[in-house]
Amino acid sequence: MKRILKPLITGLLCCLLLPAVAQQKNQYVKIVTAQGYCIVKLYNETPVHRDNFLKLVKAHYFDATTFNRILKGFVIQGGDPDSLYDKSKTLKPEQKWIQPEFNTALFHKRGVLAMGRDDNKAKASFTTQIYLVDGQTWTNEQLDVIEKKYSLHFTEAQRETYRTIGGTPFLDQNYTVFGEIVKGMDFIDKVCAVKVNKDGNPDKEVWMKITMLSGSEIAKELKAM
C-alpha cells in the first residue's frame, strides 16, 4: 500500500505546486531602437499592467510607435502620446484607462518601466503609453522634502538606491511601474543622447520594436552579461 500511496502523494503535491511555481516566473521583453536595446523584466506584482503590455507586444502594437518625448534626467516616453487620448479623439480599441497598481515595494529607480497617464484623479494609466526612467541622484535632504510634499515614505534601501543609482522619487505612488531593465542600462544613455528640441521631441524619429523573450532566449541574454 505504501508503495502505491507514495507515488500518488508525490504526484498530487507536484500538481499543487506547479501552478505556484509557474506564477513566480517573470516574463521578459526586449526593447530595440536604432540606438541599441535593453532587456526588461516585468513585475508579477502588477498583473493588469503586465498583461495589458504583453497583449500589445504580441500584437506588435508598439512597433508602429516611437519614443516621442526624451527628457534627459527625467524619462524616455513612447507609445501613444497624450494628444491621442484627448476627448475630441476617437480612441482605438487598445486605447483605454486601467486602474493603478501601486505597490510601495516598486518605485521609480533608474531603469524602471512604467505607464503614462494624464492628470485624472483616479491616477489611471493610459494603456498604450510607456516610459523608462532616467532620473537623477538625490540627497537625503531632498528625499525628506519629497516625502513631506507628496506624503511618501522611502525605506532605507530605496533611499540608498535614489542616492546612488538615481530615479524620479516624486513619481512614486502616482504612476504605476510594472517592470525594470535587467540588461542594457546604457540603452537609456544612448537614447537620451539623441538631439531633441526644447520640448524633448527628437529631431529624427526614434522607432521602437518590442518582442517577448522565451525562456531559452532570456537565459542566453542574461548569461552573456
C-alpha positions as CSV (number, residue, x, y, z in Angstrom):
1,M,0.0,0.0,0.0
2,K,2.8,2.4,0.9
3,R,4.5,1.7,-2.5
4,I,1.2,2.8,-4.2
5,L,0.4,5.8,-2.0
6,K,3.9,7.4,-2.1
7,P,3.9,8.0,-5.9
8,L,0.3,9.2,-5.7
9,I,1.0,11.7,-2.9
10,T,4.2,12.9,-4.7
11,G,2.3,13.4,-7.9
12,L,-0.5,15.2,-6.1
13,L,2.0,17.6,-4.4
14,C,3.6,18.3,-7.8
15,C,0.3,19.2,-9.3
16,L,-0.5,21.5,-6.4
17,L,2.9,23.2,-6.5
18,L,3.3,23.6,-10.3
19,P,0.8,26.5,-10.6
20,A,2.5,28.4,-7.8
21,V,5.9,27.9,-9.3
22,A,4.6,29.0,-12.7
23,Q,3.2,32.1,-11.2
24,Q,6.5,33.1,-9.8
25,K,8.3,33.1,-13.1
26,N,8.7,36.6,-14.5
27,Q,8.3,37.4,-18.2
28,Y,10.8,39.4,-20.2
29,V,10.7,41.6,-23.2
30,K,13.4,43.1,-25.5
31,I,13.1,46.8,-26.4
32,V,15.1,47.7,-29.6
33,T,15.7,51.0,-31.2
34,A,18.4,52.3,-33.7
35,Q,20.4,53.4,-30.6
36,G,20.6,49.9,-29.0
37,Y,18.5,47.6,-26.9
38,C,17.6,46.6,-23.4
39,I,16.0,43.6,-21.6
40,V,13.1,44.3,-19.3
41,K,11.7,42.1,-16.6
42,L,8.0,42.6,-16.0
43,Y,6.7,42.6,-12.4
44,N,4.2,39.9,-11.3
45,E,3.0,42.3,-8.6
46,T,1.3,44.4,-11.3
47,P,-0.6,41.8,-13.3
48,V,-3.1,44.1,-15.0
49,H,-0.4,46.4,-16.4
50,R,1.9,43.4,-17.2
51,D,-0.8,41.5,-19.1
52,N,-2.1,44.7,-20.9
53,F,1.5,45.4,-22.0
54,L,2.2,41.8,-23.2
55,K,-1.1,41.7,-25.2
56,L,0.0,44.8,-27.1
57,V,3.6,43.5,-27.5
58,K,2.2,40.3,-29.0
59,A,0.1,42.3,-31.4
60,H,3.2,44.4,-32.4
61,Y,1.3,47.5,-31.3
62,F,4.3,49.4,-30.1
63,D,6.3,48.6,-33.3
64,A,4.2,51.2,-35.1
65,T,5.0,53.9,-32.4
66,T,8.1,55.8,-31.3
67,F,9.8,57.3,-28.3
68,N,8.4,60.7,-28.9
69,R,9.5,62.5,-25.7
70,I,13.0,62.2,-24.5
71,L,13.9,64.2,-21.4
72,K,17.4,63.6,-20.2
73,G,17.5,63.4,-16.4
74,F,13.8,62.5,-16.3
75,V,12.1,59.9,-18.6
76,I,12.1,58.5,-22.1
77,Q,8.4,58.3,-23.1
78,G,6.9,56.4,-26.0
79,G,3.9,54.7,-27.4
80,D,0.8,56.8,-27.9
81,P,1.2,60.5,-26.8
82,D,-1.3,62.3,-24.5
83,S,-2.9,64.0,-27.5
84,L,-4.3,60.7,-28.8
85,Y,-6.3,60.4,-25.6
86,D,-8.0,63.8,-25.9
87,K,-11.7,63.7,-25.5
88,S,-12.1,65.0,-29.1
89,K,-10.4,62.0,-30.4
90,T,-12.0,58.6,-31.3
91,L,-10.0,56.1,-29.3
92,K,-8.8,52.8,-30.8
93,P,-9.9,49.6,-29.1
94,E,-6.5,49.3,-27.4
95,Q,-6.6,52.8,-26.0
96,K,-8.3,53.0,-22.6
97,W,-7.5,53.6,-19.0
98,I,-6.6,51.0,-16.4
99,Q,-6.7,51.5,-12.7
100,P,-3.3,52.0,-10.9
101,E,-1.5,49.1,-9.3
102,F,0.6,50.9,-6.7
103,N,3.0,48.8,-4.6
104,T,5.3,50.5,-2.1
105,A,8.0,48.0,-2.9
106,L,8.0,49.1,-6.5
107,F,9.5,52.5,-7.0
108,H,10.8,54.9,-9.7
109,K,14.5,53.9,-9.6
110,R,16.5,54.5,-12.8
111,G,15.6,51.9,-15.4
112,V,12.1,51.1,-14.4
113,L,9.3,50.7,-17.0
114,A,6.0,52.5,-16.2
115,M,2.7,53.6,-17.8
116,G,2.0,57.2,-18.5
117,R,-1.3,59.0,-17.8
118,D,-2.9,62.4,-17.8
119,D,-3.9,64.3,-14.6
120,N,-7.0,62.2,-13.9
121,K,-7.9,61.9,-10.2
122,A,-8.0,58.1,-10.2
123,K,-4.4,58.1,-11.4
124,A,-5.5,55.6,-14.1
125,S,-2.9,54.7,-16.7
126,F,-3.0,55.1,-20.4
127,T,-2.8,51.5,-21.8
128,T,-0.6,52.4,-24.7
129,Q,1.8,55.0,-23.3
130,I,5.0,53.8,-21.6
131,Y,8.2,55.4,-20.2
132,L,11.6,54.4,-18.9
133,V,13.1,56.3,-16.1
134,D,16.4,58.1,-16.5
135,G,16.2,60.4,-13.4
136,Q,19.0,61.7,-11.3
137,T,20.5,61.1,-7.8
138,W,19.1,62.7,-4.7
139,T,20.4,63.6,-1.3
140,N,18.7,62.5,2.0
141,E,17.6,66.1,2.5
142,Q,16.0,66.3,-0.9
143,L,14.2,63.0,-0.3
144,D,13.0,64.3,3.0
145,V,11.4,67.2,1.2
146,I,9.8,64.9,-1.4
147,E,8.4,62.6,1.3
148,K,6.7,65.6,3.1
149,K,5.4,67.2,-0.1
150,Y,3.9,64.0,-1.6
151,S,3.1,62.1,1.6
152,L,5.5,59.3,0.7
153,H,7.8,57.1,2.8
154,F,11.1,55.8,1.4
155,T,12.7,52.8,3.0
156,E,16.4,52.9,3.7
157,A,17.1,50.6,0.8
158,Q,15.1,52.9,-1.5
159,R,16.9,55.9,-0.2
160,E,20.2,54.2,-0.9
161,T,19.1,53.5,-4.5
162,Y,17.9,57.0,-5.1
163,R,21.2,58.4,-3.6
164,T,23.5,56.1,-5.7
165,I,21.6,54.9,-8.8
166,G,19.0,57.7,-9.1
167,G,15.5,57.9,-10.4
168,T,12.4,60.0,-10.1
169,P,11.1,59.6,-6.5
170,F,8.4,62.2,-6.8
171,L,6.5,60.0,-9.2
172,D,6.2,57.1,-6.7
173,Q,2.6,56.1,-5.9
174,N,1.4,58.4,-8.7
175,Y,2.3,56.4,-11.8
176,T,2.3,52.6,-12.0
177,V,5.7,51.0,-12.5
178,F,5.5,47.4,-13.9
179,G,9.0,46.4,-14.9
180,E,12.7,47.2,-14.9
181,I,15.7,46.9,-17.1
182,V,17.9,43.9,-16.2
183,K,20.3,44.2,-19.1
184,G,21.4,47.2,-21.2
185,M,21.0,50.1,-18.8
186,D,23.2,52.1,-21.1
187,F,20.3,52.0,-23.5
188,I,18.9,54.9,-21.6
189,D,22.1,57.0,-22.1
190,K,22.1,56.2,-25.8
191,V,18.5,57.2,-26.4
192,C,19.0,60.3,-24.2
193,A,21.9,61.3,-26.4
194,V,19.8,61.9,-29.5
195,K,19.2,65.5,-30.5
196,V,15.8,66.9,-29.3
197,N,14.0,70.2,-29.3
198,K,13.1,72.2,-26.2
199,D,10.0,70.0,-25.6
200,G,12.1,66.8,-25.8
201,N,10.8,65.8,-29.2
202,P,13.7,64.1,-31.2
203,D,14.8,65.6,-34.4
204,K,14.8,62.2,-36.0
205,E,12.2,59.6,-35.3
206,V,13.2,57.1,-32.6
207,W,11.3,54.0,-33.6
208,M,10.9,51.0,-31.3
209,K,10.4,47.3,-31.6
210,I,9.4,45.3,-28.6
211,T,9.3,41.5,-28.5
212,M,8.6,38.8,-25.9
213,L,11.5,36.5,-24.9
214,S,11.2,32.8,-24.5
215,G,12.8,31.1,-21.5
216,S,15.8,30.0,-23.6
217,E,16.2,33.5,-25.1
218,I,16.3,35.2,-21.7
219,A,18.7,32.6,-20.3
220,K,21.0,33.3,-23.3
221,E,20.7,37.1,-22.9
222,L,21.4,37.0,-19.1
223,K,24.2,34.5,-19.4
224,A,26.0,36.9,-21.8
225,M,26.1,39.6,-19.2
